[in-house]
Amino acid sequence: MGGYDESMSKEKIAITLEATTIAEVRAQVRSRRAASVSAYISGAVSAQLESDALAHLVEELRAEHGRPTKEARAWARAVLAP
């Protein structure tokens, strides 16, 4: 995951979240699974941006090459199987 980089230029924004979501994020911070609320949210946004970029790449590949064949999917499953 891209994560939160303290060296990056930052800009303060205001966001609105459900109270239960905020409570869960704060619990992550209290249990030291996140450095701060900002770090947790920044990490989540970075992960979503990576996911969006990969989804866009898949769309581009499908547009250029078409959907994978049944045989290609079977091969990929076999190669990637644990």
N, C-alpha and C positions, 0 to 999 in steps of 0.2 A: 504494500500500500504506500502511496506517496507520502502520507503523513504530514505532520506539522513541522515546519522548518523555522526555527526561531530567527534565522538570518534573513528570511524573506521580508520584503516591504509589506506592511500591514495597514489595513484600513478598518476602522471601527464601523460596524453597521448594527442596526436593530432588527431582530427577527422575532416572530411570534410563534411559540410552540405550545402544545397542550401542556397543562400543569403536570400531568403524569409523566410526560416525556422529559420535562425538565428535572423532575424528581429522580427519574432513572439515571439521567446523565450525571446529576450531582452525586448519586450513590456510587457511580463508577469512579468519580474523582475521590470520594471519601475512602473507597476501598483501594485506592492507588492503582486502579486499572487504566486511569487517564490522568495526565498531568494537570489538566484544568478543563473547565467547561469549554473554553475557546478551543483548546487543543483537540478535545473530543469531537466537537462540531466541525472543526477544520479537517480532521481526519476523515470524518464521514463524507464531507463534501468532496474531498480529494478522491475517495474511493468511488463515489458516484460519477465523478468526471472521468475516471479511468474506465469505468463500466460503459459509460456513454460512448467514449472514444472507441472501445472495442466493438460495441454494437454497430457503430458507424462503419468501422473497417469491415465487419462481416457483411453489412449491406452493400458496400462497394465491391467486395469480392464476389458476392452473389450476382450483382448487376453485370460484372465483367465476365464471370465464368459460369454463371448459372448455379443452381442448387447442386450439392453433391449427390452423386448417384447412390443407390442402395448399396452397391459393392464398395464404394469409397467410404461410406459410413460404417459398414461392417469392418473394413480394414482398420479404420481409425479406432473403433472400439477395441479391436484385438490388440492393436499396438499400445493403446493407452490403458488397457486393463491392468489392475494391480497384480 
